Amino acid sequence: MPQLNPVPWFTILFFSWLIFLTILPPKVLAHKFPNEPSPEATKASKPQTWLWPW
């Protein structure tokens, strides 16, 4: 049964993961996000107390 011979399948698996881990991450990380958080949006706000109606 040729499915039990690991030699060609291991090389295909190895080279496909090598391509995924070397070529794709720089392409994905090169994208710029348009909504960068601004520094003034990181102010600490005073928490409000809960006013229970009863």
Rosetta silent file (secondary structure, phi, psi, omega in degrees, C-alpha in Angstrom):
SEQUENCE: MPQLNPVPWFTILFFSWLIFLTILPPKVLAHKFPNEPSPEATKASKPQTWLWPW
SCORE:     score description
SCORE:     0.000 S_00000001
   1 L     0.000  121.969 -175.609    0.000    0.000    0.000 S_00000001
   2 H   -72.231  -15.374 -179.919    1.671    3.276   -1.043 S_00000001
   3 H   -68.915  -22.418 -176.910   -0.040    5.298    1.716 S_00000001
   4 H   -86.157   -7.067  178.275    2.203    3.666    4.300 S_00000001
   5 L   -84.193  109.642 -173.233    5.414    4.840    2.635 S_00000001
   6 H   -82.247   -6.021 -172.721    6.249    8.085    4.531 S_00000001
   7 H   -63.832  -54.921 -178.198    9.105    9.227    2.304 S_00000001
   8 H   -71.445  -31.892 -176.606    7.274   11.340   -0.323 S_00000001
   9 H   -73.471  -33.923  178.561    4.585   12.573    2.079 S_00000001
  10 H   -68.578  -40.196  178.552    7.026   13.749    4.701 S_00000001
  11 H   -67.024  -39.102  176.588    9.009   15.805    2.201 S_00000001
  12 H   -63.127  -44.605  178.445    5.819   17.365    0.831 S_00000001
  13 H   -62.686  -44.464 -178.222    4.678   18.171    4.363 S_00000001
  14 H   -63.605  -47.034 -178.363    8.066   19.556    5.324 S_00000001
  15 H   -71.327  -31.918  176.765    8.423   21.830    2.296 S_00000001
  16 H   -67.535  -41.552  176.951    4.852   23.070    2.498 S_00000001
  17 H   -68.997  -32.957  176.457    5.349   24.073    6.154 S_00000001
  18 H   -63.203  -41.253  176.786    8.681   25.609    5.265 S_00000001
  19 H   -66.445  -44.479 -179.704    6.945   27.776    2.683 S_00000001
  20 H   -62.108  -37.557 -174.768    4.135   28.656    5.085 S_00000001
  21 H   -88.317  -13.211  179.833    6.533   29.659    7.851 S_00000001
  22 H  -108.986  -33.140 -175.198    9.035   31.628    5.771 S_00000001
  23 L   -95.938  -43.719 -172.642    7.064   33.329    2.999 S_00000001
  24 H   -74.015  -40.425 -178.171    3.605   33.995    4.392 S_00000001
  25 H   -59.503  -42.412  176.342    4.262   35.654    7.800 S_00000001
  26 H   -63.730  -32.740  178.274    6.168   38.657    6.385 S_00000001
  27 H   -68.146  -39.087 -179.870    3.426   39.145    3.793 S_00000001
  28 H   -72.414  -41.047 -178.023    0.712   39.076    6.457 S_00000001
  29 H   -75.245  -11.102  179.236    2.627   41.301    8.880 S_00000001
  30 L   -77.646  -11.999  179.861    3.335   43.872    6.163 S_00000001
  31 L   -71.522  141.947  177.323   -0.295   45.016    6.170 S_00000001
  32 L  -100.820  137.174  178.298   -1.019   48.318    7.880 S_00000001
  33 L   -92.204  128.567 -174.749   -4.061   48.677   10.064 S_00000001
  34 L   -72.487  -22.294 -175.221   -5.942   51.941    9.421 S_00000001
  35 L  -107.798   69.007  176.423   -7.286   52.334   12.958 S_00000001
  36 L   -71.507  138.865  179.136   -4.168   52.627   15.096 S_00000001
  37 L   -69.763  136.362 -179.935   -5.033   53.513   18.704 S_00000001
  38 L   -88.096  152.453 -177.387   -4.169   57.078   19.591 S_00000001
  39 H   -66.311  -29.484 -179.388   -2.314   57.871   22.848 S_00000001
  40 H   -74.333  -13.071  178.972   -5.033   60.215   24.145 S_00000001
  41 H   -82.440   -3.287 -176.944   -7.576   57.382   23.998 S_00000001
  42 H  -101.495   22.525  178.120   -5.680   55.478   26.699 S_00000001
  43 L   -69.068  145.185  176.822   -6.565   57.813   29.583 S_00000001
  44 L   -81.890  123.730  179.731   -7.642   56.128   32.794 S_00000001
  45 L   -98.713  152.436  179.638  -11.242   56.996   33.537 S_00000001
  46 L   -76.045  127.508 -179.727  -12.789   57.089   36.987 S_00000001
  47 L   -69.603  141.788  179.508  -15.124   54.109   37.459 S_00000001
  48 L   -91.378  145.684  178.643  -18.731   55.007   38.145 S_00000001
  49 L   -80.449  153.980  179.083  -20.620   53.493   41.063 S_00000001
  50 L   -85.291  130.941  176.860  -23.704   51.426   40.469 S_00000001
  51 L  -107.179  104.222 -178.032  -26.947   53.054   41.548 S_00000001
  52 L   -78.885  140.221 -176.161  -29.437   50.289   42.247 S_00000001
  53 L   -74.348   -7.626 -179.092  -33.100   51.254   41.814 S_00000001
  54 L  -101.533    0.000    0.000  -34.278   49.629   45.022 S_00000001
